[in-house]
Amino acid sequence: MLILDKEKIIKSLQDLPEKTTIEEAMERLYLLAKIEKGIKQANEGQFISHEEAKEKMKKWLK
């Protein structure tokens, strides 16, 4: 489970428009969690090269 700093969560929610839905707030927090997870994985060396990504995309886009 990924743990986010409370300050990052609060800042992310404060950046939403004054009138917003719960769904929009949840989507914002979900996106923040995914970004943080990606950064953590990259810092730990868990990534693929650009060339590997292009090869995977070729298979998916057939």
N, C-alpha and C positions, 0 to 999 in steps of 0.2 A: 504494500500500500504506500502510495506517495503522500508525504506530508508537506503541506504548503505553509509558508509563513502567514500568520494571521494578517499582517500588514499588506501582503500582496493580495490577499482575498478582499480585504476592505477596499484597497485602492481600485481593484478591478471592478467592484460593484459601484464605487463612487463615480467611476467614469461612464456608467450607464446614463441614459437620458432620465430626466426627472420622472417622467411617466413611462414605465416599462412593465413588462409582464414577468411573472415568476419563471416562465420558460426561457425568456431572454437572459435572465440572471443565471439560470442553471447552465445554459449554453455557454455563457461567458466563463463560468467557473470550470466547466468541462474542458473548454479550449485551453484555459490557463494550466490545468492539470496535464493535458497532453503535451503542451509546450515544455513544461517543467520536466516531464518524463523524458522527452526527446533530448533535452539538454543534458540531463543526468546520464542517459545512455551514451551520448556522444562523448562526454567527459570520461566515461568508463571504457571507451574504445569499442562500443557495441554499435557499429554502423557498417554500411556497405559503401563501396566506392561509387563514383558517378557512373563509371562504365558498367558496373554490376546493375545499377538501378536502370540504366538504359536498356540492358539486355532483358531484365524482368518486364519492363514496360512493353517491349516488342512482343513478348509472349502474351501479355494481357490484352493488347490492342489488336490482335489478329481478328 
